[in-house]
Amino acid sequence: MPTVDVEQNIMKLRDTIEQMTQEVFRLQGTLRLFMDFKKSGLKVVELPHEPREEEEEESQAEEPVEEVAESSTQE
């Protein structure tokens, strides 16, 4: 019979809420930045160059991948 560890689920949910809260704060900061750009009359932001797909793939390949093993208790 499958079981659920209540404490483990509480911890996972709290961690998820914390991560989502941090993402909301980041998005709010980005929104405020672009609203300030607009308020000061800026319509377009010029970037030095567009990243090529090769550069993105290389940077992703260099990043270490963390695996989180999920354990489930079944009896």
N, C-alpha and C positions, 0 to 999 in steps of 0.2 A: 504494500500500500504506500503510495507516495506521501511524503511529508513535506512540510514547509517550516523552515526555521524562522520564527517570528522576529527575533532580534536581528538576524541577518537581513531580512527584508526591510526592517525599519532603517537600518544603517544604509542599505543600498538606496532607499528612497530619499533619505536625508542628503546623501552624496549627490544624487541626481538633481535634487532641488537646488543645492548649492551651486552645482555646475551651471544649471539653467539660469540661476540668478546672476552669476558672473557674466554669462553670455548676454543677458538682457542689459546689464550695466554697460558692457562693451558696445552693444548696438545703440544704446541711448547716447553714449559719447560720440559715436560716429555720426549719428543723426544730428546732434547738436553742432558738430563741426561743419557738416554740409549746410545746415541751416544758416550758420554764421557766414559761410562762403557766399550763400545766396544773398543774405542781408547786405553784405559788403559789395554786391554787384557782380560777383564772379559767376559766370555761366558755364565755363568749361575749364577743367584742370588738365593741363598738358603734362604728360609723363615723358621721361627721357626716351623710353622705348617700350614696346609691348613685349612681355616675356614670351619667348618661344616655347613650344611644347617640349622640346628636348631639354631645356633648362629646368622646366618644372618636373619632368620625369627623373632627371638626375638628382634634383634636390630631394624628391620623395624617396628615391632609392637609397640615399645616404642617411636618411633619418632612421634611427633604431625603432624597431617595431616591438611594442610591448604586448605581451599576451597575458590575458587575465584568465586564469582557469576557473571556470564556474563549477562548483561542486554541488551536487544535489544528493540529498539523503533519501534513499528508498529502502523500505523494509519489506 
